[in-house]
Amino acid sequence: MAAGARLAVHAVAAAGLVALLAYFAVLALPQGRAWLAGGKAYADNFSGWQEVAVAVRADLATMPADTRIVADNFMLGAQLSLALDRDDIVVLDHPLNHKHGRAAQLSDWGLSSAGRADWGEGPVLLVVEDTARPLKRRLEGYRGLCAKAGHLPVPQVLNVDHGRKRFLRFQPDPQRSGCSIPAMAWVDVLDPGLRGTKRRTLEGWAMKPGVGVSRVAVTLDGVEVVEAEYGLPRADVLNYWGLAQEESDVGVGLRADIDLTDRAPGIVWLGLVVYGKDGSIEPWPEQPVRIE
């Protein structure tokens, strides 16, 4: 190989190595991961485990010493096991377990749980990685979780990196039945606004099947700025989720006008907070909005 060609190969390899190390350095910082949260470069599998471990420790501090921890998928179970230095964290059946070939392994290790029948009457902390399922599979997943747990109280929500990783924590009561199905929401439209103005109109939907939504707030950078008009007809949403018959009289649409006049040019993170009729308060993942 000619000297020039060797030099080019070495230069490209060095540039690639520097870029990879820079990417790892960004991932090592919470601010870096949050910056990447709005794009495809976000490292999903390597994020959120430290934050959820801190939240679980705080939960356990208020619960009996014999509390069992149940994770909804093998990856979350492994991360909590490492962070908490515990080898007794059991895992529910989950599509990820089968996708990665871990279902049989969990069974062989005695760490596979069918649900409430395996937990006995003692206290349980159920930890769910909500974003491990695509949105179109979540209602199905929540209903399956309800069947396994027997009782799902109001969830405690942990959004990491603007909700790119989202965790739900439950403390099911073995003496009770019935479930508070977690809320779901979506922003369909955020209009660009009139030229020269900083007023935007948001449209979307939010629902909490079987429980109902009392109100929805819009947030900018985590701060509630306006309450959305809620209860607008959205037959398309109810039909998509198969709820048209059981909740045909429920309007799940929302609309809000947002004033960005006092916001400096740049990125602002837009989110929704869904307030359930059961007293739940569930912040939804945020999305970046550029202000010109």
Secondary structure as GFF3:
##gff-version 3
##sequence-region A 1 292
A	DSSP	alpha_helix	3	27	.	.	.	ID=ss1
A	DSSP	alpha_helix	30	36	.	.	.	ID=ss2
A	DSSP	three_ten_helix	44	46	.	.	.	ID=ss3
A	DSSP	alpha_helix	49	61	.	.	.	ID=ss4
A	DSSP	beta_strand	68	71	.	.	.	ID=ss5
A	DSSP	alpha_helix	74	84	.	.	.	ID=ss6
A	DSSP	beta_strand	90	92	.	.	.	ID=ss7
A	DSSP	alpha_helix	95	99	.	.	.	ID=ss8
A	DSSP	alpha_helix	103	108	.	.	.	ID=ss9
A	DSSP	beta_strand	112	113	.	.	.	ID=ss10
A	DSSP	alpha_helix	116	119	.	.	.	ID=ss11
A	DSSP	beta_strand	124	129	.	.	.	ID=ss12
A	DSSP	three_ten_helix	130	132	.	.	.	ID=ss13
A	DSSP	three_ten_helix	135	137	.	.	.	ID=ss14
A	DSSP	alpha_helix	138	149	.	.	.	ID=ss15
A	DSSP	beta_strand	151	152	.	.	.	ID=ss16
A	DSSP	beta_strand	156	160	.	.	.	ID=ss17
A	DSSP	beta_strand	165	170	.	.	.	ID=ss18
A	DSSP	beta_strand	178	179	.	.	.	ID=ss19
A	DSSP	beta_strand	184	190	.	.	.	ID=ss20
A	DSSP	beta_strand	199	207	.	.	.	ID=ss21
A	DSSP	beta_strand	213	220	.	.	.	ID=ss22
A	DSSP	beta_strand	223	227	.	.	.	ID=ss23
A	DSSP	beta_strand	229	232	.	.	.	ID=ss24
A	DSSP	alpha_helix	235	240	.	.	.	ID=ss25
A	DSSP	beta_strand	253	259	.	.	.	ID=ss26
A	DSSP	beta_strand	266	276	.	.	.	ID=ss27
A	DSSP	beta_strand	281	283	.	.	.	ID=ss28
A	DSSP	beta_strand	287	291	.	.	.	ID=ss29
###
